[in-house]
Amino acid sequence: MAKSKTISAHVAETTVAKIDQLAKLENRSRSQMTGAVVELGGDLPHEAWTALFQIKALGTDADWQALQRDLTRTLLRHRHRLYQQQMQGQVDGEWLATLETEDDILTAAVNLTNHG
């Protein structure tokens, strides 16, 4: 395991409250939640950081919210891809490919849970 180090950051109280709320939902500590974000941020290229700071400085609240929605969709898409990879070999690939909508996936998940 890589050696870890404690760092500190100054954020608004509202941000701390959001992190604490998410930590509770995830059954994780504030430190774990913050560390995950810092780790992701540390892996982003310079261009991503430049764009982030420009969007934050020049954009509106609506622009910031749109960015949050886009990032959420991207994360969910990647998680879905990973789940599909894990399921290969456990579930018929051709059947899995027929699942196109979130409702299809939810129905299939419920059926798989109920029947096996």
Rosetta blueprint (number, residue, H / E / L):
1 M L
2 A L
3 K L
4 S L
5 K L
6 T L
7 I L
8 S L
9 A L
10 H L
11 V L
12 A L
13 E H
14 T H
15 T H
16 V H
17 A H
18 K H
19 I H
20 D H
21 Q H
22 L H
23 A H
24 K H
25 L H
26 E H
27 N L
28 R L
29 S L
30 R H
31 S H
32 Q H
33 M H
34 T H
35 G H
36 A H
37 V H
38 V H
39 E H
40 L H
41 G H
42 G H
43 D H
44 L L
45 P L
46 H H
47 E H
48 A H
49 W H
50 T H
51 A H
52 L H
53 F H
54 Q H
55 I H
56 K H
57 A H
58 L H
59 G L
60 T L
61 D H
62 A H
63 D H
64 W H
65 Q H
66 A H
67 L H
68 Q H
69 R H
70 D H
71 L H
72 T H
73 R H
74 T H
75 L H
76 L H
77 R H
78 H H
79 R H
80 H H
81 R H
82 L H
83 Y H
84 Q H
85 Q H
86 Q H
87 M H
88 Q E
89 G L
90 Q L
91 V E
92 D L
93 G H
94 E H
95 W H
96 L H
97 A H
98 T L
99 L L
100 E L
101 T L
102 E H
103 D H
104 D H
105 I H
106 L H
107 T H
108 A H
109 A H
110 V H
111 N H
112 L H
113 T H
114 N H
115 H H
116 G L
